[in-house]
């Protein structure tokens, strides 16, 4: 098969680039391979495990662009700097606690403390390498939702640390849960999942010819209807902000489930999907069960290794050591 044959599948393209050791910006093919990571709150531990597998298998270099929404976007700076294995366990070790998730903060609208996660844990404790992210040859694209229009807007070409951090906060800001909105360049933005929970179509619109999509729900599982308290908090906040999202929020999970079913039923060579088996627990968005988060993390790692043809790859020693402690 010719290297420029557009019928080449995503997995074949990955294998080819690994063999050729080609680098972003210096390819032997004409394709644009995007990695797409969906959101899902604490369920992001699953895609964090998948990203860690790609890092462990030394396949980061095969991608031309990474696209994420919400929790999916928050994992990408670590991925781009080769620190996924080190940082992925933070779901179980750093944020499965009341500092990050606390229902007693319901009246302040800060049930999930994004400042704690991003500023304290990711930037300070985990020492995010901001210059490396800004200078990465792999393009970082973060999906946000415009508060005024309800449309998805991609944040990219980050100018500095502040621009990057605010984009990360914007893509994960859920009105009524962890703030109202984040302002960027004179416009206000909220969680990217309101536009597209798994930004596959966004990746194609950005120029992808091939996509590897990381999904956090187990095979056959679907998005749950929001619990009554969560629904009331978010709907009330959206109503007060007078955003078009207020009119679509009630049916959001139905829309997402229809899209998820469509994605799963697609059979096209330029889209590959990584998902965990149906026997993996359905991890809730606000999960604080450390053991369940570890299960999700490890299941994501194993699923990606299997998809990439390395099913016997052992879990990172760092993870097994952390679980013993």
Helices and strands as residue ranges (DSSP letters): H 10-20, E 33-37, G 41-43, H 44-56, G 60-62, E 65-69, H 71-74, H 76-80, H 84-87, H 90-93, G 103-108, H 114-115, I 116-125, H 130-134, E 139-146, E 152-155, H 161-171, E 182-184, E 187-190, G 192-194, H 200-205, E 210-214, H 228-241, H 245-248, G 249-251, H 252-265, E 271-274, H 290-307, H 317-324
